[in-house]
Amino acid sequence: MPANEKEYVGHVFQEQIRFNPVTGDRMSKGFVQKYDRQGWDNFRRYGGSQGWTIVPIYLPSGWAKELDPITTIGKRTKQR
């Protein structure tokens, strides 16, 4: 990791795990993604509810490592 990224950029391994329903073979591949502080906070908030499996590799000091819990599932609709 470049020294100038150490304080400002977090690295995580993420994947939306998918399997072939017929054969059971894994169809998805994970990848390493870099986030700045704002991007990580947004991803923490919504990534889990979008089906991402996330493993923090390196997060700068003071960044939250855990994901925010899902409070609702499904779409919200306006009530009249």
C-alpha positions in Angstrom: 0.0 0.0 0.0 1.4 3.4 -0.9 2.4 5.5 2.2 0.2 8.4 1.1 -2.9 6.2 1.3 -2.3 4.8 4.7 -4.3 7.5 6.6 -7.0 8.3 4.0 -7.9 5.1 2.1 -9.4 1.8 3.4 -9.1 -1.5 1.5 -11.8 -4.2 1.7 -12.5 -7.5 0.0 -16.1 -7.6 -1.2 -18.2 -10.0 -3.2 -21.9 -10.5 -4.0 -21.8 -14.3 -3.6 -23.8 -16.1 -6.3 -24.1 -19.8 -7.1 -25.5 -21.6 -10.1 -28.8 -23.1 -8.9 -28.5 -26.1 -11.1 -24.9 -27.2 -10.7 -24.1 -25.5 -7.4 -20.9 -24.0 -8.9 -19.8 -20.6 -7.6 -20.5 -17.9 -10.3 -19.2 -14.8 -8.5 -15.7 -13.6 -7.9 -14.7 -11.2 -5.2 -12.3 -8.2 -5.5 -10.4 -5.7 -3.4 -12.0 -2.2 -3.4 -10.6 1.1 -2.1 -12.7 3.6 -0.2 -12.2 7.1 1.1 -13.9 7.9 4.5 -17.2 9.1 3.0 -17.4 6.2 0.6 -16.7 3.7 3.3 -19.4 5.2 5.6 -22.0 5.0 2.8 -21.0 1.5 1.9 -21.1 0.4 5.5 -24.6 1.8 5.8 -26.0 0.2 2.6 -23.7 -2.5 1.4 -25.0 -5.3 3.6 -28.6 -4.8 2.6 -27.5 -5.0 -1.1 -26.1 -8.5 -0.6 -22.4 -7.7 -0.3 -20.1 -9.9 1.8 -17.4 -7.6 3.1 -14.1 -8.4 4.8 -12.0 -5.3 5.8 -8.3 -5.8 4.9 -7.1 -2.4 6.1 -9.0 0.5 7.6 -7.3 3.6 8.9 -7.4 4.3 12.6 -10.8 5.6 13.7 -12.8 4.1 10.9 -15.7 1.8 12.0 -15.0 -1.8 11.0 -18.4 -3.3 11.5 -21.3 -2.9 9.2 -24.5 -1.1 10.2 -27.3 -3.5 11.0 -30.2 -3.9 8.5 -33.3 -2.4 10.1 -35.7 -2.9 7.2 -36.0 -5.4 4.3 -37.7 -4.6 1.0 -39.0 -1.4 -0.5 -40.6 1.3 1.5 -43.7 2.7 -0.1 -45.4 6.0 0.6 -48.7 5.6 2.6 -51.5 7.9 1.6 
